[in-house]
Every structure is written in structure tokens, then in C-alpha cells.
Amino acid sequence: MKFSEKIYRDEDVSLEPLKGKTVAIIGYGSQARAQSLNIRDSGIKVIVGCGDRKFFPDWERAEADGHTVMSIEDAVKQSDLVHVLLQDPAQPEAYKKHIHEHLKEGQTLSFCHGFAILYGTIQPPKNVDVTLYVPNGPGPVVRQKYLDGSGIYGCVCVEQDYTGNALKTELALAKAAGSTRAGTIEMSFQHETEGDNFEEQVLYGGTIHLMREVYQLMADAGYPKSFAYAKAIRSIRSVIDDIDAVGIETYLSTHCSRTCEFAVRHSGPRVINREAIREVFNETEKGVFARNWLVEFSHGMPTLHRMRRERKDSDMEQTGKLWRETFAKETDLGAK
């Protein structure tokens, strides 16, 4: 059995489309930092574009990493490929103010998430390539995998192929960042964007809220809080790592106890609300989540700030802080 999609690996991709070219990384958060360092270490010239030095501490961090840092406008003017790694809701204003009028014919405008292009908050000119590259992992992992000689599975997308070379150029970017070491596929902006939004709502959101519920139920029932926290938070990491390495069925049949296997198969489905998951999926594909997030951001994120305040000093967060301090050795070992 093979995947139907084409999987691009190192031997399938050339760095030639980026040789002698300059890649401008716009922003310098964790993902931008990882990709910029990887791309530079692959022999490609990288510059970093940031906002005003006075208001963006990332400027100094990028300089400390040895990058040439400049305004976003200058970075766009001096580059052949502009790779935008700003947060999604912040991209439209930055694009309009600092990027759009400085784009040149035949330049590549690249993103790390398709949100702004898919939902039309950014409208690029017709005479540039519009592409996307994203590794399937957080910035620090992307960097560490590269340093270890491996890489992170990734995807590339082409929305607009003005030059006829958009795919080759974006695959070269993926290779420079390390993703073709593991494997990179091509997909649509829609699937990348809405698949990512769906994953974050259901898998990340669902898992975190499940952890909170497990902790609270056990703590309220009188279990030691350190035990409740370990069960709710710590146990799942070793399980996920094992499943990632061998697959779900091998894990269940050979890596865990028969009690655990029976518990998973018998009771696990009862905590999954398939109708709710389908509802979130449909809302995501209809753009409801995107609209809600854009409205929330435009109003200064009041709901998000309120939810942060509610959770910041919760019993579970206080327990977690104490747990990490008390069991620091176990935490350090698990983080390696």
C-alpha cells in the first residue's frame, strides 16, 4: 500500500531555484526563527524583516542569531522570496502597510499558513507567485530535528503560479528548512488552512479540555493533587510518543497492559462526541471559525483575554507549577 499523494524527498528536490537568491523572513517568532536558521544553514541567503526596533524585541534576537535585520519594506525590496511568518490576524495590516507596494514582478510571496489568502484578507498582485510552506511541528522541534540530521514532515501549496516555477521554488524552501528529509507533499491552500484550524480546535482544544476535566474530577474526589496532575497531563505524553513510533494497534496490542487495552477499546468511545466534532468540521469548512477569529481579533481579543484570566490562577495551574518544581528531575528527563 502506498499513499496516493506524491511525497517529495531530498533526492527529488533541488535547491537550485534559491541559489544566488535572497529569502526574506518576515517576523521572528519561534517558527520564523527555526526556519530562518535552517534555511541559512542550508546555504541560502536569509534576511529578516521586522517592525520598528523600539517595539519589536525580536529584532535584537534575530541580530543575536547572526541575521541581517531590517524593516519589512527593505526586506521585501531586497529579496527574491518573501516568506511571511507573522500571526494570521496581524498579516493583512502588515501586508498593506509594508509589503504590497514593494513586491516586484516574478517575486515569490510565501506563507506558513494559508489563512489570509484563503479568506481574502490579503489580495496579492497577479504578477507574483503565491505559495505556502509549513512544517508539521512547532519551531523548536523544527530546528532541533534539522540539527539532528532529520526533519519534520511538511507541505507546500501553490495558489498562483505566475512564473511557472512556483512549485519548484517552494519545494526548494521546504528542502532548505529540512522537511524533504522526512517527506513533503503538495496540497491546496484550503486543505492546509482548514485542516490546521480543525486540528487546533478538536485535537488541541479537545485534549486540553479533557486534561482539565480529568484533573478536576480526580482532585474533587480527594485524590492527591500531584497524582491527579500526573494522570491528567504527564501520562499522555509517553502514550503519544509510543503511538507515534509504532502505531495505535501495535501500541494497544503489545505495548500497554491488557487492562489498559480493554479500557481504551471499551470506554474510550464514550467520551467522544462525534456529532460535535462533525459540527466543528463543518463550521471550519464554511469559514465560521475564521470569521469568529477575525472579529475577535479586530475587537482586541476581549473573549480570549477573559478566558486567559479565568484559567491563569486556577487550581490546576497552581498544581502544575508546584508539580514541575517538586518533580523537576522527572520533568527534565521527559523534555529531552
LODO-496301 format. One line per field, with one value per residue (C-alpha): residue number from 1; residue in one letter; x, y, z. Coordinates in nm, 4 decimals, padded with zeros to 6 digits. Example, Ala and Ser with C-alpha at 12.3 -4.5 7.8 and 13.67 -1.06 7.14 Angstrom:
<sites>
seq (1_2)
type (A_S)
X (01.2300_01.3670)
Y (-00.4500_-00.1060)
Z (00.7800_00.7140)
</sites>
This chain:
<sites>
seq (1_2_3_4_5_6_7_8_9_10_11_12_13_14_15_16_17_18_19_20_21_22_23_24_25_26_27_28_29_30_31_32_33_34_35_36_37_38_39_40_41_42_43_44_45_46_47_48_49_50_51_52_53_54_55_56_57_58_59_60_61_62_63_64_65_66_67_68_69_70_71_72_73_74_75_76_77_78_79_80_81_82_83_84_85_86_87_88_89_90_91_92_93_94_95_96_97_98_99_100_101_102_103_104_105_106_107_108_109_110_111_112_113_114_115_116_117_118_119_120_121_122_123_124_125_126_127_128_129_130_131_132_133_134_135_136_137_138_139_140_141_142_143_144_145_146_147_148_149_150_151_152_153_154_155_156_157_158_159_160_161_162_163_164_165_166_167_168_169_170_171_172_173_174_175_176_177_178_179_180_181_182_183_184_185_186_187_188_189_190_191_192_193_194_195_196_197_198_199_200_201_202_203_204_205_206_207_208_209_210_211_212_213_214_215_216_217_218_219_220_221_222_223_224_225_226_227_228_229_230_231_232_233_234_235_236_237_238_239_240_241_242_243_244_245_246_247_248_249_250_251_252_253_254_255_256_257_258_259_260_261_262_263_264_265_266_267_268_269_270_271_272_273_274_275_276_277_278_279_280_281_282_283_284_285_286_287_288_289_290_291_292_293_294_295_296_297_298_299_300_301_302_303_304_305_306_307_308_309_310_311_312_313_314_315_316_317_318_319_320_321_322_323_324_325_326_327_328_329_330_331_332_333_334_335_336)
type (M_K_F_S_E_K_I_Y_R_D_E_D_V_S_L_E_P_L_K_G_K_T_V_A_I_I_G_Y_G_S_Q_A_R_A_Q_S_L_N_I_R_D_S_G_I_K_V_I_V_G_C_G_D_R_K_F_F_P_D_W_E_R_A_E_A_D_G_H_T_V_M_S_I_E_D_A_V_K_Q_S_D_L_V_H_V_L_L_Q_D_P_A_Q_P_E_A_Y_K_K_H_I_H_E_H_L_K_E_G_Q_T_L_S_F_C_H_G_F_A_I_L_Y_G_T_I_Q_P_P_K_N_V_D_V_T_L_Y_V_P_N_G_P_G_P_V_V_R_Q_K_Y_L_D_G_S_G_I_Y_G_C_V_C_V_E_Q_D_Y_T_G_N_A_L_K_T_E_L_A_L_A_K_A_A_G_S_T_R_A_G_T_I_E_M_S_F_Q_H_E_T_E_G_D_N_F_E_E_Q_V_L_Y_G_G_T_I_H_L_M_R_E_V_Y_Q_L_M_A_D_A_G_Y_P_K_S_F_A_Y_A_K_A_I_R_S_I_R_S_V_I_D_D_I_D_A_V_G_I_E_T_Y_L_S_T_H_C_S_R_T_C_E_F_A_V_R_H_S_G_P_R_V_I_N_R_E_A_I_R_E_V_F_N_E_T_E_K_G_V_F_A_R_N_W_L_V_E_F_S_H_G_M_P_T_L_H_R_M_R_R_E_R_K_D_S_D_M_E_Q_T_G_K_L_W_R_E_T_F_A_K_E_T_D_L_G_A_K)
X (00.0000_00.1243_-00.0067_-00.1749_-00.0107_00.3385_00.5914_00.8923_01.2184_01.5654_01.6638_01.3545_01.4143_01.6885_01.7981_01.8876_01.5772_01.7074_02.0786_02.2059_01.8667_01.7667_01.4903_01.3245_01.1731_00.9027_00.8708_01.0873_00.8688_00.9586_00.8642_01.0331_01.3489_01.3664_01.3061_01.5425_01.8281_01.7656_01.7438_02.0616_02.2433_02.1429_02.3465_02.0677_02.0973_01.8458_01.7474_01.4884_01.2223_01.0773_00.8743_01.0216_01.3222_01.1838_00.8687_00.9917_01.2362_01.2567_01.4783_01.7587_01.7082_01.7434_02.0602_02.1956_02.1405_02.3606_02.0926_02.0881_01.7742_01.5902_01.2454_00.9828_00.9785_01.3524_01.3459_01.0812_01.2742_01.5995_01.4607_01.3509_01.1246_00.9207_00.8210_00.5557_00.5533_00.3515_00.0413_-00.2610_-00.4772_-00.1778_-00.0827_-00.3356_-00.2349_00.1366_00.0918_-00.0958_00.1428_00.4785_00.4701_00.2208_00.3606_00.7178_00.6585_00.8321_00.7201_00.8184_00.8845_00.7566_00.5147_00.5175_00.3241_00.3448_-00.0352_-00.2951_-00.5442_-00.5005_-00.5009_-00.7874_-01.0164_-00.9159_-00.7767_-00.4670_-00.5038_-00.1632_-00.0912_-00.1267_00.2402_00.3934_00.3951_00.1801_00.2869_00.2951_00.5339_00.4671_00.6393_00.4118_00.5660_00.6471_00.9514_01.1861_01.1202_01.1736_01.5118_01.6198_01.5245_01.7315_02.0321_01.9906_02.0136_01.6466_01.3444_00.9735_00.7058_00.5716_00.3510_00.3727_00.0904_00.0707_-00.2134_-00.0724_00.1981_00.2948_00.6497_00.5733_00.8319_00.6336_00.6252_00.9972_01.0792_00.8601_00.9909_01.3429_01.2358_01.0973_01.4227_01.6316_01.4206_01.4679_01.1223_01.2123_01.4410_01.1254_00.8893_00.6879_00.3599_00.1744_-00.1805_-00.4272_-00.4392_-00.7892_-00.6914_-00.3822_-00.5654_-00.8895_-00.7193_-00.4946_-00.7846_-00.9859_-00.6931_-00.6334_-00.9979_-01.0644_-00.7317_-00.5562_-00.8714_-01.0344_-00.7231_-00.6521_-01.0106_-01.0130_-00.6975_-00.8615_-01.1746_-00.9782_-00.7711_-01.0694_-01.2788_-00.9943_-00.8989_-01.2610_-01.2879_-00.9995_-00.7131_-00.3681_-00.3296_00.0161_-00.1285_-00.4269_-00.1981_00.0385_-00.2544_-00.4188_-00.1065_00.2090_00.0822_-00.0409_00.2992_00.4581_00.1482_00.1518_00.5255_00.4818_00.1843_00.3725_00.6587_00.4668_00.1019_-00.2183_-00.2905_00.0653_00.0649_-00.2647_-00.1870_00.1788_00.2944_00.0312_-00.1315_-00.4417_-00.6312_-00.5308_-00.6243_-00.9687_-01.0223_-00.9332_-01.1473_-01.4428_-01.4782_-01.2829_-01.5619_-01.7990_-01.6045_-01.6043_-01.8921_-01.8817_-02.1671_-01.9832_-01.6633_-01.8561_-02.0185_-01.6786_-01.5517_-01.8488_-01.8181_-01.4487_-01.5111_-01.7851_-01.5492_-01.7386_-01.4282_-01.2263_-01.4954_-01.5247_-01.1483_-01.1155_-01.3986_-01.2429_-00.9030_-01.0494_-01.2122_-00.8884_-00.9463_-01.1694_-01.3071_-00.9612_-00.8215_-01.1152_-01.0589_-00.6886_-00.7665_-01.0112_-00.7544_-00.4326_-00.4593_-00.6794_-00.6194_-00.4825_-00.2303_-00.1102_-00.0800_00.1142_00.3610_00.4191_00.4409_00.7149_00.9109_00.8749_00.9402_01.1892_01.4204_01.1426_01.0264_01.3758_01.4228_01.0911_01.1679_01.4833)
Y (00.0000_00.3484_00.6985_00.8395_01.1793_01.2433_01.2549_01.4722_01.3763_01.5272_01.3381_01.4683_01.8360_02.0786_02.3894_02.5440_02.7716_02.9511_02.9512_03.3070_03.4336_03.6068_03.4818_03.7434_03.6024_03.8404_03.8206_03.6356_03.4229_03.0628_02.9249_03.2095_03.1689_02.7946_02.8193_03.1124_02.9338_02.6098_02.7839_02.9791_02.6648_02.5062_02.7698_03.0079_03.3812_03.4932_03.8394_03.9164_04.1843_04.3178_04.6145_04.9143_04.8130_05.0067_04.7938_04.4560_04.2755_04.0032_04.2420_04.2081_03.8326_03.7942_04.0028_03.7921_03.4872_03.6479_03.7627_04.0853_04.2581_04.5482_04.6983_04.4834_04.7228_04.6952_04.3183_04.2907_04.5199_04.3252_03.9717_03.7261_03.5249_03.6859_03.4281_03.5734_03.4247_03.6847_03.5836_03.5376_03.8331_04.0678_03.9829_04.1946_04.5264_04.4475_04.3394_04.6549_04.8897_04.7275_04.4608_04.5072_04.8153_04.6859_04.3497_04.3046_04.1140_03.7477_03.7602_03.4810_03.5703_03.2742_03.1992_02.9469_02.9205_02.9913_03.1832_03.5304_03.4061_03.1589_03.4070_03.7004_03.9342_03.9630_04.0177_03.9772_04.1264_03.8974_03.9167_03.7270_03.3635_03.2977_02.9888_02.8244_02.6035_02.4716_02.2017_01.9876_02.0843_02.3749_02.5921_02.4485_02.0947_02.2025_02.3437_02.0520_01.7926_01.9792_01.9916_01.6183_01.5494_01.4640_01.6787_01.7433_01.6263_01.9282_02.0505_02.3057_02.4802_02.6921_02.9420_03.1488_03.0339_03.3466_03.2338_02.8694_02.7717_02.8289_02.4650_02.4094_02.7263_02.6369_02.2802_02.4252_02.6300_02.3157_02.1352_02.4186_02.4122_02.0351_01.8993_01.6947_01.4891_01.3407_01.3945_01.6843_01.6778_01.9276_02.0248_02.3116_02.6305_02.5309_02.1887_02.3208_02.6113_02.4458_02.1189_02.3135_02.5136_02.1932_02.0161_02.3012_02.3188_01.9479_01.7792_02.0558_02.2073_01.8749_01.7231_02.0224_02.0435_01.6665_01.7013_01.9733_01.7673_01.4570_01.6588_01.8388_01.5246_01.3398_01.6381_01.6961_01.3275_01.3614_01.2125_01.3609_01.6604_01.5577_01.2207_01.3799_01.6153_01.3356_01.1296_01.4197_01.5717_01.3668_01.0198_01.1145_01.2230_00.8798_00.7266_00.9690_00.9231_00.5458_00.5573_00.7907_00.5416_00.2152_00.2954_00.2700_-00.1007_-00.2131_00.0069_-00.1350_-00.4993_-00.5186_-00.2043_-00.1468_-00.3729_-00.5762_-00.3686_-00.0532_-00.2055_-00.3055_00.0376_00.2113_-00.0091_-00.0372_00.3079_00.5387_00.5843_00.7032_01.0272_01.1170_01.3281_01.2546_01.4927_01.7814_01.7004_01.6931_02.0256_02.1868_02.0403_02.1776_02.5205_02.5261_02.4441_02.7077_02.9748_03.0227_02.9710_03.2119_03.4782_03.4415_03.4684_03.7736_03.9501_03.8581_03.9921_04.3128_04.3910_04.3481_03.9816_04.0508_03.6958_03.5430_03.7702_03.6849_03.3106_03.3571_03.5389_03.2712_02.9939_03.1736_03.1158_02.8064_02.5221_02.3077_02.5730_02.6175_02.2407_02.2200_02.4881_02.3067_01.9704_02.0936_02.2386_01.9247_01.6709_01.8756_01.5830_01.3745_01.6775_01.7464_01.3861_01.3818_01.7018_01.5694)
Z (00.0000_-00.0900_-00.0353_-00.3445_-00.2978_-00.4299_-00.1468_-00.2206_-00.0523_-00.0617_-00.3748_-00.5579_-00.4879_-00.5871_-00.4010_-00.7354_-00.7531_-00.4418_-00.5229_-00.5512_-00.4302_-00.1064_00.1230_00.3449_00.6621_00.7847_01.1616_01.4125_01.6367_01.7188_01.3760_01.1883_01.3936_01.3310_00.9587_00.9069_01.0835_00.8938_00.5568_00.6260_00.7396_00.4072_00.2250_00.1245_00.1918_00.4544_00.5756_00.8420_00.8211_01.1467_01.2634_01.4427_01.6538_01.9521_01.9688_01.8476_02.0800_01.8138_01.6144_01.8695_01.8961_01.5201_01.5247_01.8101_01.5881_01.3257_01.0831_00.8874_01.0177_00.8575_00.8146_00.6438_00.3484_00.2924_00.3333_00.0627_-00.1685_-00.1263_-00.1568_-00.4227_-00.1928_00.0867_00.3499_00.5839_00.9349_01.1258_01.3208_01.0943_01.2063_01.2015_00.8443_00.6484_00.8054_00.7810_00.4211_00.3206_00.5003_00.4387_00.1666_-00.1170_-00.2913_-00.2716_-00.4419_-00.7771_-01.0832_-01.0603_-00.6853_-00.4623_-00.1822_00.0548_00.3720_00.6553_00.6874_00.4224_00.6384_00.4847_00.1257_00.1620_00.3364_00.1186_00.3825_00.1613_-00.2146_-00.3848_-00.7274_-01.0277_-01.1300_-00.8340_-00.7287_-00.4216_-00.2279_00.1120_00.3049_00.6532_00.8605_01.0755_01.4074_01.6411_01.5732_01.8371_01.7114_01.3501_01.4480_01.6656_01.4048_01.1476_01.3815_01.4500_01.0784_01.0320_00.9574_01.0020_00.7569_00.5718_00.2919_00.0135_-00.1713_-00.4830_-00.5156_-00.8012_-01.0436_-01.2363_-01.3213_-01.3947_-01.1316_-00.8126_-00.7027_-00.7594_-00.5672_-00.2695_-00.2605_-00.2511_00.0512_00.2172_00.1465_00.2873_00.6047_00.6377_00.5559_00.2484_00.4698_00.6214_00.3291_00.1884_-00.0023_-00.2201_-00.1265_-00.1627_00.0424_00.1543_00.2856_00.4644_00.6269_00.7260_00.8194_01.0557_01.2010_01.2519_01.4185_01.6619_01.7650_01.8054_01.8816_02.0753_02.2208_02.2946_02.4516_02.6752_02.7990_02.8537_03.0649_03.2724_03.3262_03.4309_03.6780_03.8305_03.8740_04.0471_04.2655_04.3667_04.4574_04.7040_04.5049_04.5809_04.3523_04.2346_04.1321_03.9586_03.7674_03.6667_03.5367_03.3556_03.1995_03.2245_03.1366_02.7935_02.6620_02.6844_02.5271_02.2311_02.1749_02.1720_01.9367_01.7043_01.6929_01.6397_01.5550_01.7553_01.7144_01.7880_02.0973_02.2198_02.1477_02.2535_02.4370_02.7035_02.9612_02.8774_03.1343_02.9501_02.6152_02.7390_02.8934_02.5672_02.3468_02.5846_02.7400_02.5098_02.2521_02.5262_02.5781_02.2087_02.0801_01.7081_01.6332_01.7988_01.6076_01.2798_01.3698_01.4276_01.0992_00.9041_01.0663_00.9803_00.6152_00.5948_00.7297_01.0580_01.2712_01.0539_01.0764_01.4549_01.4977_01.2730_01.4599_01.7951_01.6892_01.5435_01.8796_02.0743_02.1713_02.4758_02.4947_02.4642_02.7359_02.9647_02.9157_02.9898_03.3161_03.4231_03.3822_03.4794_03.8555_03.8520_04.0936_03.8118_03.7033_04.0620_04.0989_03.7733_03.8848_04.2135_04.0330_03.7999_04.0901_04.3007_04.0278_03.8261_03.7571_03.6020_03.4009_03.2678_03.1623_02.9848_02.7958_02.6282)
</sites>
